[in-house]
Amino acid sequence: MTSGDKLDATADNAPAGAKKPVIFKFDNSNIPSPSFSVQAKESAAGLDKILEDRVINRLQRIDGVGSINAVGAPKRSHTGLL
């Protein structure tokens, strides 16, 4: 039984008015996924701020950009005592 046959067999269980599902092949190699590495004489916090302000925010505003992920940089945390 093919995937299409399995979908056809479940059509009776679909909600009223539901459209027929579509199956298509998806290949991650067809999606551009650039990767960048940066280093600087700045502190880790300084480099993180530069990346956030000058790189990540600008890239996120480009139409068609799905997501931007920065990895490896230490996360900021705030601690307060009451």
N, C-alpha and C positions, 0 to 999 in steps of 0.2 A: 504494500500500500504506500503510495507516494504522499508527500506532504500535502499536495493539493487534494488528494482523495480524503485525507484525514480532515481537512478544513471543510470540505463538502459534507462529510458525515456529521459534522457538528452544527451545521446550519440550522437544524431544527431547534437547537438549544439557544440560539442567539436571540437577543431581545427584539421585540417587534420594531421594524423600521431600521434595523442595523444593516449597514452595507456589507457586502461580501469582502472578507479580508483579502489583502494582496500580499503575496510573497515575492520578495526580490532578494537576489544575492547581494550581500554587503561585504566589501573587502576593505579592511582598515588601511591597506597599503595605498588605496586611492585617495586618501584624505591627507592633505598636507599637515605635517606635525613638526614644525621646526623646534629645535632645542638650542638654547644659548647658555653659555657659561660666562660668568663675569668674576672679576677680582679687582680689588682696589686697595689703596693704602689707607682708605677710610676704616673706621671701626666697623664691626658687624652691623651695629645699629645704624651707623651713617650710610653704609652701603645699602641696607634694607630700605632706608628712607629715599635714597636716590632712585633705586629700582621702582619703588612704589610710585613716587611722584613723577619721574621722568620717563619711565618705560612702561610699566604695567598699566597705569591709568590711561596712557595714550593708546596703547594697543587695544585695550578694552573698548575704546570709542570707535574703532574701525568697524564699519559695516561688514558683517559676515564672520567676524571673529567669535568663535564659540566660547572659549574660556582661556584664561591665562593662569598658570599655576607656577608659583615660585617655590622651589624646594631647596632645602639645605640651609636656609637662613634661619637663625634663631627667632622664635616667636616672642613678641613683646608681652610682658605680663605686668600687671599693676597690683601691688599689694598694699593694703591699708590696715592700720591698727585702730581700733576704737577703744 
